[in-house]
Amino acid sequence: MFEKLTKTEEHYEDISNRLTLPEVISDNEQYAALMKEYSQLTPIIEKYREYKKAVADEEEALLLTEESDPEMKELAREELDDAKARKESTAEELKVLLIPKDPNDDKSVVIEIRGGAGGEEACLFANSLFRMYSMYSESKHWKTEILNANPTELGGYKEISFSVEGAGAYSRLKFESGVHRVQRVPETESQGRIQTSTVTVAVLPEADEVELNIDPTDLKIDVFRASGAGGQHINKTESAVRITHIPTGTVVECQDERSQHKNKDKAMKILRSRLYEALCEEQNAKIASDRRSQVGTGSRSERIRTYNFPEGRLTDHRIGLTLYKLESIINGSLDEVIDALNAADRAAKLAGEEE
């Protein structure tokens, strides 16, 4: 690890020198790329230099313990213990900093929520999850926008897609993908019996046009009249848009806007994110299994969490986390759950690095 860090420090110094060159400063693209890499490496190099200082202090204190003066010897032992403690703690911090960062972590996301088993109750819970993620996003000062929605007459959603725009949105929300199970007395149930329903959630990193080049000739675009629950807000013009990506067979529909142009833009945003996710999954499949996160695969078929309303309990099955604070979580207080998932992911990756 430390041999690698020495080379990384040399590379860091090289970038620092290049950033002062007039030809680099005048090249905006090159300068921005180097600055980004420099910023990413800075916390690692600063911590490595802390480690080297602790090693040097330890060696110096060790020499002083050989002094004949008893007071000097005692002082040297204290300094030696302090240097050893700093060396060990900075080494552990360096291991965490050296965990390969997910390249999508800084991205915004597109979240797709679909009602699963449970009929209308599943659709109502899809709305509850949409509200939960919207409130969480608001607490982080992220911007949310509905891209497409298929509402039901009782106020639920058969499916809803929305974007969450903000730095680091993917890093906080990426482990939400999977099957969410709810256990509660449905609003539609007169007998007061608890029903179990499921909702699927997919969190897709938002792809820029630069990252994913879609050939327009690969797209089949159809327009049709929008439809909705109860006949409300239905256009009499053909404003709804369906886009089919012919090579992959991916189909996206959008009818939330009255404008065909806006619906097309939103549909393209969803399509780009789906195709980018598929590309990422293909790349991740090539990674050795012992280096893959053990928190979850992100599969839409994987049951990840149970929301038990009668007990006020949330259980995340991937990490064995149980919290009896369901009301605050469903109202957007997700940080404790997300922090635990991220900590488990880091621990799994660290274990993989050490094997």
KEKE-3310 file (N, C-alpha, C; in steps of 0.2 Angstrom, whole numbers, plus 5000, padded with zeros to 4 digits):
npx = (5004:5010:5020:5013:5007:5018:5021:5010:5010:5021:5015:5005:5013:5018:5006:5003:5014:5012:5000:5004:5009:5009:5003:4995:4986:4980:4972:4957:4950:4959:4965:4954:4952:4964:4964:4953:4957:4968:4961:4954:4965:4971:4966:4970:4984:4987:4984:4993:5005:5003:5004:5018:5024:5021:5028:5041:5042:5040:5052:5061:5058:5060:5074:5077:5073:5084:5092:5101:5097:5084:5072:5071:5070:5057:5049:5052:5046:5033:5031:5034:5023:5012:5016:5015:5002:4996:5001:4995:4982:4981:4985:4974:4964:4969:4968:4954:4952:4958:4950:4943:4933:4916:4913:4901:4896:4895:4885:4869:4852:4840:4825:4815:4799:4789:4773:4771:4767:4751:4741:4730:4735:4749:4751:4748:4758:4769:4767:4769:4783:4788:4785:4793:4806:4806:4805:4817:4826:4823:4828:4841:4843:4842:4836:4820:4811:4796:4796:4789:4773:4761:4746:4734:4716:4714:4725:4737:4752:4754:4766:4780:4792:4806:4817:4832:4841:4857:4873:4881:4870:4868:4877:4871:4859:4860:4859:4846:4839:4829:4817:4805:4796:4780:4771:4755:4739:4728:4722:4711:4705:4692:4691:4702:4713:4730:4740:4752:4762:4771:4784:4794:4810:4821:4836:4844:4860:4861:4864:4876:4874:4887:4893:4886:4883:4869:4863:4853:4846:4844:4833:4815:4802:4786:4770:4756:4740:4738:4734:4725:4721:4704:4701:4706:4716:4720:4726:4719:4726:4740:4751:4759:4773:4782:4797:4807:4822:4830:4841:4842:4829:4824:4810:4803:4791:4783:4771:4768:4769:4761:4766:4773:4786:4792:4789:4796:4809:4810:4808:4819:4829:4826:4828:4842:4848:4843:4850:4863:4864:4863:4875:4884:4881:4885:4899:4902:4899:4911:4920:4929:4921:4924:4928:4917:4903:4895:4884:4872:4865:4859:4849:4832:4824:4828:4824:4825:4821:4809:4795:4786:4772:4762:4771:4779:4792:4807:4816:4831:4836:4848:4859:4855:4849:4838:4826:4816:4808:4800:4790:4797:4807:4799:4795:4806:4818:4831:4844:4851:4849:4855:4868:4872:4871:4881:4892:4893:4895:4908:4916:4914:4921:4934:4937:4938:4949:4959:4960)
npy = (4994:5006:5008:5010:5022:5031:5032:5038:5050:5056:5057:5066:5078:5080:5084:5095:5104:5104:5111:5124:5128:5138:5134:5124:5131:5139:5130:5126:5114:5104:5109:5109:5095:5091:5098:5093:5080:5083:5088:5077:5069:5076:5074:5061:5062:5072:5065:5054:5061:5064:5052:5048:5058:5054:5042:5046:5053:5043:5035:5044:5046:5034:5033:5042:5035:5028:5037:5042:5050:5049:5057:5062:5050:5045:5055:5053:5040:5043:5051:5041:5032:5040:5043:5031:5028:5038:5034:5021:5025:5034:5026:5017:5026:5029:5017:5017:5029:5025:5016:5011:5024:5025:5029:5036:5042:5056:5060:5066:5058:5047:5041:5027:5021:5008:5000:4984:4968:4967:4976:4990:4995:4993:5003:5014:5014:5016:5029:5034:5031:5039:5051:5050:5050:5062:5071:5069:5073:5086:5090:5089:5099:5096:5096:5090:5083:5077:5065:5056:5049:5038:5039:5033:5032:5033:5040:5034:5027:5018:5018:5029:5040:5050:5064:5067:5080:5085:5087:5073:5065:5052:5044:5044:5038:5026:5013:5011:5004:4990:4978:4984:4981:4982:4982:4984:4991:4993:5008:5005:4994:4988:4979:4980:4972:4967:4970:4963:4971:4975:4985:4991:4998:5008:5015:5026:5031:5048:5051:5060:5068:5068:5057:5046:5041:5042:5035:5043:5036:5024:5025:5024:5033:5037:5045:5049:5050:5057:5048:5046:5045:5045:5054:5066:5080:5076:5076:5082:5082:5074:5072:5064:5054:5040:5031:5020:5011:5003:4994:4988:4986:4994:5003:5018:5029:5044:5056:5066:5080:5093:5097:5090:5091:5094:5082:5073:5077:5073:5060:5056:5058:5049:5037:5038:5037:5024:5016:5019:5014:5000:4999:5001:4990:4980:4982:4981:4967:4961:4963:4955:4944:4944:4957:4964:4975:4969:4974:4974:4969:4978:4974:4974:4964:4960:4958:4971:4978:4980:4988:4990:4995:4993:4990:5000:4999:4998:4987:4983:4971:4968:4971:4968:4978:4986:4997:5006:5018:5022:5031:5044:5040:5037:5050:5056:5056:5049:5047:5040:5026:5026:5030:5019:5009:5013:5013:4999:4995:5001:4993:4980:4982:4985:4973:4965:4971:4967:4954)
npz = (5000:5004:4995:4984:4988:4988:4975:4971:4977:4970:4958:4961:4964:4952:4945:4952:4948:4934:4933:4934:4923:4908:4896:4900:4909:4899:4892:4894:4896:4899:4910:4919:4920:4926:4938:4944:4946:4955:4966:4970:4974:4984:4998:5001:4999:5009:5021:5020:5021:5034:5040:5037:5044:5057:5058:5057:5069:5078:5076:5080:5093:5098:5097:5107:5118:5123:5130:5144:5154:5166:5166:5153:5146:5150:5145:5132:5130:5132:5120:5111:5112:5108:5095:5089:5091:5083:5070:5068:5068:5057:5047:5046:5042:5030:5023:5021:5013:5002:4996:4981:4973:4969:4952:4949:4960:4963:4955:4949:4950:4943:4949:4949:4953:4956:4959:4966:4971:4978:4974:4974:4987:4986:4976:4983:4993:4985:4982:4995:4997:4986:4992:5004:4998:4992:5002:5009:5000:4999:5012:5009:5001:4987:4971:4965:4952:4944:4931:4924:4927:4933:4939:4951:4955:4969:4974:4973:4965:4950:4944:4945:4939:4943:4944:4954:4957:4962:4970:4974:4975:4970:4978:4990:4988:4981:4987:4988:4978:4974:4981:4991:5005:5012:5027:5033:5039:5026:5019:5011:5017:5027:5038:5046:5044:5043:5029:5017:5005:4990:4983:4970:4968:4958:4957:4946:4940:4933:4916:4906:4890:4884:4890:4886:4870:4860:4846:4835:4825:4830:4837:4840:4839:4845:4846:4856:4863:4880:4895:4911:4928:4932:4922:4923:4919:4906:4890:4874:4863:4854:4864:4873:4874:4867:4868:4859:4861:4849:4848:4861:4865:4875:4882:4884:4891:4892:4899:4907:4905:4896:4885:4870:4866:4879:4885:4877:4880:4893:4893:4886:4895:4905:4897:4894:4907:4910:4900:4903:4916:4913:4905:4916:4924:4916:4916:4929:4931:4927:4937:4950:4961:4975:4976:4975:4981:4996:5001:4993:4977:4970:4963:4955:4959:4972:4988:4999:5011:5025:5029:5043:5049:5060:5071:5070:5064:5055:5044:5037:5027:5021:5029:5042:5050:5061:5065:5077:5072:5062:5058:5058:5048:5037:5034:5029:5036:5033:5035:5045:5041:5028:5031:5039:5029:5020:5028:5030:5017:5014:5024:5019:5007:5011:5018:5006:5000:5008:5008)
capx = (5000:5014:5024:5008:5006:5024:5021:5004:5013:5025:5011:5002:5018:5018:5000:5004:5019:5009:4995:5007:5012:5005:5000:4989:4981:4976:4968:4952:4948:4965:4966:4949:4953:4970:4961:4948:4961:4972:4957:4953:4971:4973:4965:4974:4991:4988:4984:4999:5010:5002:5007:5025:5026:5020:5033:5047:5041:5041:5059:5065:5056:5063:5081:5078:5072:5090:5095:5103:5093:5077:5066:5071:5068:5050:5046:5052:5041:5026:5031:5034:5016:5008:5017:5013:4994:4995:5003:4990:4975:4981:4985:4967:4961:4972:4964:4947:4953:4961:4945:4941:4927:4911:4913:4894:4894:4894:4880:4862:4849:4833:4822:4809:4796:4783:4769:4771:4761:4747:4736:4730:4739:4755:4752:4748:4764:4773:4766:4773:4790:4790:4785:4799:4812:4806:4806:4824:4830:4822:4832:4848:4843:4842:4830:4816:4806:4793:4797:4783:4769:4754:4743:4728:4711:4714:4730:4743:4755:4756:4773:4782:4799:4807:4824:4834:4847:4861:4880:4882:4864:4869:4881:4867:4853:4861:4857:4838:4837:4827:4810:4803:4790:4776:4766:4751:4732:4727:4716:4705:4703:4688:4691:4708:4718:4737:4742:4759:4763:4778:4785:4801:4813:4827:4840:4849:4864:4860:4870:4876:4875:4894:4895:4882:4881:4864:4862:4846:4843:4842:4827:4809:4798:4779:4767:4749:4736:4740:4728:4726:4716:4698:4700:4709:4723:4721:4727:4716:4731:4745:4757:4763:4779:4785:4803:4810:4829:4829:4846:4841:4822:4821:4805:4801:4785:4782:4765:4767:4769:4756:4770:4776:4793:4795:4789:4802:4816:4810:4809:4826:4833:4825:4831:4849:4849:4843:4855:4869:4864:4864:4882:4888:4880:4889:4906:4903:4899:4917:4923:4929:4915:4927:4929:4910:4900:4891:4878:4867:4867:4855:4844:4825:4820:4830:4820:4830:4818:4802:4792:4781:4768:4759:4776:4783:4798:4810:4821:4835:4838:4855:4864:4852:4848:4831:4825:4809:4807:4797:4787:4802:4810:4794:4794:4812:4824:4834:4852:4854:4849:4859:4875:4873:4872:4887:4897:4893:4899:4915:4918:4915:4926:4940:4938:4940:4955:4964:4960)
capy = (5000:5012:5009:5013:5029:5035:5034:5043:5057:5059:5059:5072:5083:5082:5087:5102:5107:5105:5116:5131:5129:5143:5130:5120:5136:5142:5125:5125:5107:5100:5112:5107:5088:5091:5101:5088:5074:5085:5089:5070:5066:5080:5071:5055:5064:5075:5059:5050:5065:5064:5045:5049:5062:5050:5037:5049:5055:5036:5033:5049:5045:5027:5034:5046:5031:5026:5042:5039:5054:5046:5061:5062:5043:5044:5059:5049:5034:5046:5053:5035:5029:5045:5043:5024:5028:5042:5030:5016:5028:5037:5020:5014:5031:5029:5012:5020:5034:5021:5012:5014:5028:5024:5035:5039:5045:5063:5061:5066:5052:5046:5036:5024:5017:5004:4996:4977:4964:4970:4980:4997:4996:4994:5009:5019:5014:5019:5036:5035:5031:5045:5057:5050:5052:5070:5075:5068:5077:5093:5091:5090:5105:5094:5098:5085:5084:5072:5064:5053:5047:5034:5039:5029:5036:5033:5044:5031:5027:5012:5019:5036:5042:5057:5065:5071:5084:5088:5084:5067:5061:5045:5041:5043:5035:5021:5007:5011:5000:4984:4977:4987:4977:4986:4978:4989:4990:4997:5012:5002:4988:4989:4974:4981:4967:4969:4967:4964:4973:4976:4991:4990:5005:5008:5021:5026:5037:5052:5051:5066:5066:5066:5050:5041:5044:5038:5036:5045:5031:5018:5027:5024:5038:5037:5050:5047:5055:5055:5046:5047:5043:5049:5058:5073:5083:5072:5080:5080:5082:5069:5075:5059:5051:5034:5031:5013:5010:4997:4989:4985:4985:4998:5007:5023:5033:5050:5059:5070:5087:5095:5098:5085:5093:5092:5075:5070:5078:5069:5052:5055:5058:5042:5032:5039:5034:5016:5013:5020:5009:4994:4999:5000:4983:4975:4983:4978:4960:4959:4964:4949:4944:4946:4965:4968:4976:4964:4977:4972:4969:4983:4971:4976:4958:4958:4961:4974:4982:4979:4994:4987:5000:4992:4990:5006:4996:4997:4982:4983:4964:4967:4973:4966:4984:4987:5004:5007:5025:5021:5037:5049:5038:5038:5057:5058:5056:5043:5047:5034:5020:5027:5030:5012:5005:5016:5010:4991:4994:5002:4988:4975:4983:4985:4966:4963:4973:4964:4947)
capz = (5000:5005:4989:4979:4990:4986:4968:4970:4979:4965:4953:4964:4964:4945:4943:4955:4943:4927:4934:4934:4916:4904:4891:4903:4911:4894:4890:4899:4897:4902:4917:4923:4921:4931:4944:4947:4949:4960:4972:4972:4977:4990:5005:5002:5000:5016:5026:5019:5024:5042:5042:5037:5050:5063:5057:5058:5076:5081:5075:5084:5100:5099:5099:5113:5124:5124:5134:5151:5159:5167:5164:5146:5144:5152:5140:5125:5130:5130:5113:5107:5112:5104:5088:5087:5090:5077:5065:5067:5066:5050:5042:5045:5038:5023:5019:5019:5008:4996:4993:4974:4973:4963:4948:4949:4967:4962:4950:4951:4949:4941:4953:4946:4958:4953:4963:4964:4973:4983:4971:4976:4993:4983:4973:4988:4996:4980:4983:5002:4995:4983:4997:5008:4995:4990:5009:5011:4995:5001:5018:5007:4996:4981:4967:4962:4946:4941:4924:4922:4932:4931:4946:4952:4957:4976:4976:4973:4958:4947:4943:4945:4938:4945:4945:4960:4955:4967:4970:4978:4976:4969:4983:4996:4987:4977:4990:4988:4973:4976:4983:4997:5007:5018:5031:5037:5038:5020:5019:5008:5021:5032:5043:5050:5044:5040:5022:5015:4998:4988:4978:4967:4967:4954:4957:4940:4939:4927:4912:4902:4883:4882:4892:4882:4864:4857:4839:4833:4820:4834:4841:4837:4843:4844:4850:4857:4868:4887:4899:4918:4933:4933:4917:4924:4916:4900:4884:4868:4858:4855:4868:4876:4869:4868:4864:4859:4859:4845:4849:4867:4866:4880:4880:4889:4890:4896:4897:4912:4903:4891:4879:4867:4867:4886:4887:4874:4884:4900:4891:4884:4901:4908:4893:4895:4913:4910:4896:4907:4921:4910:4904:4922:4926:4912:4918:4936:4931:4925:4943:4954:4966:4981:4977:4974:4988:4999:5004:4989:4970:4967:4958:4957:4962:4978:4994:5003:5017:5027:5033:5047:5052:5067:5076:5069:5063:5048:5044:5031:5027:5019:5034:5048:5053:5063:5069:5078:5071:5056:5057:5056:5042:5031:5033:5025:5040:5030:5035:5049:5037:5023:5034:5040:5022:5017:5032:5028:5010:5015:5027:5014:5002:5015:5018:5000:4998:5013:5006)
cpx = (5004:5018:5020:5007:5012:5023:5015:5006:5017:5021:5007:5006:5018:5012:5001:5009:5015:5003:4997:5009:5007:5000:4994:4984:4977:4971:4963:4950:4953:4966:4961:4950:4959:4968:4957:4952:4965:4968:4955:4959:4973:4972:4969:4982:4992:4988:4990:5005:5010:5005:5015:5028:5026:5026:5040:5047:5043:5048:5063:5064:5060:5071:5082:5076:5079:5094:5096:5099:5086:5071:5065:5068:5060:5046:5046:5047:5034:5025:5030:5027:5012:5009:5015:5005:4992:4996:4998:4984:4975:4982:4978:4963:4963:4969:4958:4948:4955:4956:4943:4934:4923:4911:4907:4892:4892:4888:4873:4859:4842:4831:4816:4806:4790:4779:4770:4765:4757:4741:4736:4734:4746:4756:4752:4754:4769:4773:4770:4780:4792:4790:4791:4805:4812:4807:4814:4828:4829:4827:4839:4849:4844:4835:4826:4812:4803:4794:4792:4779:4762:4750:4736:4723:4711:4721:4737:4747:4756:4764:4774:4790:4800:4815:4826:4841:4851:4868:4879:4875:4864:4872:4877:4861:4854:4859:4850:4835:4835:4820:4809:4796:4787:4771:4762:4744:4731:4721:4710:4702:4699:4688:4697:4713:4725:4738:4749:4759:4770:4778:4793:4803:4819:4830:4845:4853:4862:4865:4870:4876:4882:4896:4892:4880:4876:4863:4855:4842:4842:4836:4820:4804:4790:4776:4759:4746:4737:4733:4730:4720:4710:4697:4702:4715:4724:4721:4722:4720:4736:4751:4762:4768:4781:4791:4806:4817:4829:4835:4845:4834:4820:4816:4804:4795:4785:4776:4763:4766:4763:4759:4773:4783:4796:4794:4794:4808:4816:4811:4816:4831:4832:4829:4839:4851:4849:4848:4862:4870:4866:4872:4886:4887:4885:4897:4907:4903:4906:4922:4923:4924:4918:4928:4922:4907:4895:4885:4872:4869:4864:4849:4837:4821:4823:4826:4825:4827:4811:4800:4786:4777:4765:4765:4780:4791:4800:4816:4825:4838:4845:4860:4861:4851:4840:4831:4818:4808:4804:4794:4792:4805:4806:4793:4801:4818:4828:4841:4854:4854:4854:4867:4877:4875:4879:4893:4898:4897:4906:4919:4919:4920:4933:4942:4941:4947:4961:4965:4966)
cpy = (5006:5013:5012:5021:5034:5037:5039:5050:5060:5061:5066:5079:5085:5086:5095:5106:5109:5111:5123:5133:5133:5139:5126:5125:5138:5136:5123:5118:5103:5103:5110:5099:5087:5093:5096:5082:5076:5086:5082:5067:5069:5077:5065:5057:5067:5070:5055:5054:5065:5057:5045:5053:5058:5044:5040:5051:5049:5035:5038:5048:5039:5028:5038:5041:5028:5031:5039:5043:5051:5050:5061:5055:5042:5049:5056:5043:5037:5048:5047:5032:5034:5044:5036:5024:5032:5038:5025:5019:5031:5031:5017:5019:5031:5023:5014:5024:5031:5017:5015:5018:5026:5030:5039:5042:5052:5065:5063:5059:5052:5040:5033:5020:5014:5000:4989:4973:4968:4975:4987:4999:4997:5000:5015:5019:5017:5026:5038:5035:5037:5051:5056:5052:5060:5074:5074:5072:5084:5095:5092:5096:5102:5096:5091:5087:5078:5071:5061:5049:5043:5034:5034:5034:5037:5037:5040:5031:5020:5012:5027:5036:5049:5058:5069:5074:5087:5084:5078:5063:5054:5041:5040:5039:5028:5014:5006:5006:4993:4984:4980:4984:4981:4981:4983:4988:4995:5002:5009:4996:4990:4985:4975:4976:4969:4966:4968:4965:4974:4982:4990:4997:5004:5015:5021:5032:5041:5052:5057:5063:5064:5059:5045:5043:5039:5040:5037:5040:5025:5019:5026:5028:5038:5042:5048:5051:5052:5052:5046:5045:5048:5054:5065:5074:5079:5077:5077:5080:5076:5071:5070:5056:5045:5033:5023:5014:5003:4992:4985:4983:4989:5002:5012:5027:5039:5054:5065:5078:5087:5096:5092:5085:5091:5085:5071:5071:5074:5062:5051:5054:5051:5037:5032:5035:5026:5013:5014:5015:5002:4993:4998:4993:4978:4976:4980:4970:4957:4960:4957:4949:4946:4954:4968:4969:4971:4967:4974:4973:4975:4980:4973:4970:4956:4962:4964:4977:4980:4985:4991:4992:4999:4992:4996:5004:4996:4992:4982:4976:4963:4967:4971:4972:4985:4993:5004:5015:5026:5028:5043:5047:5039:5046:5060:5058:5049:5042:5042:5028:5021:5027:5023:5008:5007:5013:5002:4990:4995:4996:4982:4976:4983:4977:4963:4965:4969:4957:4945)
cpz = (5000:4999:4984:4981:4988:4979:4967:4972:4974:4959:4955:4963:4956:4942:4945:4950:4937:4928:4934:4927:4912:4899:4894:4906:4905:4890:4895:4901:4901:4909:4921:4925:4927:4938:4948:4950:4955:4967:4974:4976:4984:4997:5006:5003:5007:5021:5026:5022:5032:5044:5042:5043:5057:5063:5059:5066:5080:5081:5080:5091:5102:5101:5105:5120:5126:5128:5141:5156:5160:5165:5156:5143:5145:5147:5133:5124:5128:5123:5109:5106:5108:5097:5085:5086:5084:5070:5063:5065:5059:5045:5041:5041:5031:5019:5017:5013:5001:4993:4986:4975:4967:4959:4947:4955:4967:4958:4953:4949:4946:4945:4950:4952:4955:4959:4961:4967:4978:4980:4972:4982:4991:4980:4978:4992:4991:4981:4990:5001:4991:4987:5001:5005:4993:4997:5010:5006:4997:5007:5015:5002:4989:4977:4964:4957:4944:4933:4921:4927:4930:4937:4945:4955:4965:4978:4976:4966:4956:4946:4943:4944:4940:4945:4951:4958:4961:4968:4976:4979:4975:4975:4989:4995:4983:4980:4991:4983:4976:4978:4990:4999:5013:5021:5035:5035:5032:5022:5016:5012:5027:5038:5048:5050:5041:5034:5020:5007:4997:4983:4976:4966:4963:4954:4951:4940:4933:4923:4907:4895:4881:4884:4888:4876:4861:4850:4837:4829:4824:4838:4837:4841:4841:4849:4851:4863:4875:4890:4906:4922:4933:4928:4918:4921:4909:4894:4878:4862:4859:4858:4871:4871:4872:4864:4865:4857:4856:4847:4856:4869:4872:4878:4886:4887:4895:4894:4902:4910:4897:4884:4876:4867:4874:4887:4883:4877:4890:4898:4889:4890:4905:4904:4894:4901:4913:4906:4899:4912:4918:4908:4910:4925:4922:4914:4925:4936:4929:4932:4947:4960:4973:4982:4976:4981:4990:5002:5000:4982:4967:4962:4960:4960:4969:4984:4999:5010:5018:5031:5037:5051:5059:5072:5075:5068:5056:5049:5038:5031:5025:5024:5041:5053:5055:5067:5070:5078:5064:5054:5054:5049:5036:5030:5031:5029:5038:5032:5040:5045:5032:5026:5036:5034:5019:5021:5031:5022:5011:5019:5023:5009:5005:5016:5012:4998:5002:5011:5001)
residu = (MET:PHE:GLU:LYS:LEU:THR:LYS:THR:GLU:GLU:HIS:TYR:GLU:ASP:ILE:SER:ASN:ARG:LEU:THR:LEU:PRO:GLU:VAL:ILE:SER:ASP:ASN:GLU:GLN:TYR:ALA:ALA:LEU:MET:LYS:GLU:TYR:SER:GLN:LEU:THR:PRO:ILE:ILE:GLU:LYS:TYR:ARG:GLU:TYR:LYS:LYS:ALA:VAL:ALA:ASP:GLU:GLU:GLU:ALA:LEU:LEU:LEU:THR:GLU:GLU:SER:ASP:PRO:GLU:MET:LYS:GLU:LEU:ALA:ARG:GLU:GLU:LEU:ASP:ASP:ALA:LYS:ALA:ARG:LYS:GLU:SER:THR:ALA:GLU:GLU:LEU:LYS:VAL:LEU:LEU:ILE:PRO:LYS:ASP:PRO:ASN:ASP:ASP:LYS:SER:VAL:VAL:ILE:GLU:ILE:ARG:GLY:GLY:ALA:GLY:GLY:GLU:GLU:ALA:CYS:LEU:PHE:ALA:ASN:SER:LEU:PHE:ARG:MET:TYR:SER:MET:TYR:SER:GLU:SER:LYS:HIS:TRP:LYS:THR:GLU:ILE:LEU:ASN:ALA:ASN:PRO:THR:GLU:LEU:GLY:GLY:TYR:LYS:GLU:ILE:SER:PHE:SER:VAL:GLU:GLY:ALA:GLY:ALA:TYR:SER:ARG:LEU:LYS:PHE:GLU:SER:GLY:VAL:HIS:ARG:VAL:GLN:ARG:VAL:PRO:GLU:THR:GLU:SER:GLN:GLY:ARG:ILE:GLN:THR:SER:THR:VAL:THR:VAL:ALA:VAL:LEU:PRO:GLU:ALA:ASP:GLU:VAL:GLU:LEU:ASN:ILE:ASP:PRO:THR:ASP:LEU:LYS:ILE:ASP:VAL:PHE:ARG:ALA:SER:GLY:ALA:GLY:GLY:GLN:HIS:ILE:ASN:LYS:THR:GLU:SER:ALA:VAL:ARG:ILE:THR:HIS:ILE:PRO:THR:GLY:THR:VAL:VAL:GLU:CYS:GLN:ASP:GLU:ARG:SER:GLN:HIS:LYS:ASN:LYS:ASP:LYS:ALA:MET:LYS:ILE:LEU:ARG:SER:ARG:LEU:TYR:GLU:ALA:LEU:CYS:GLU:GLU:GLN:ASN:ALA:LYS:ILE:ALA:SER:ASP:ARG:ARG:SER:GLN:VAL:GLY:THR:GLY:SER:ARG:SER:GLU:ARG:ILE:ARG:THR:TYR:ASN:PHE:PRO:GLU:GLY:ARG:LEU:THR:ASP:HIS:ARG:ILE:GLY:LEU:THR:LEU:TYR:LYS:LEU:GLU:SER:ILE:ILE:ASN:GLY:SER:LEU:ASP:GLU:VAL:ILE:ASP:ALA:LEU:ASN:ALA:ALA:ASP:ARG:ALA:ALA:LYS:LEU:ALA:GLY:GLU:GLU:GLU)
# end
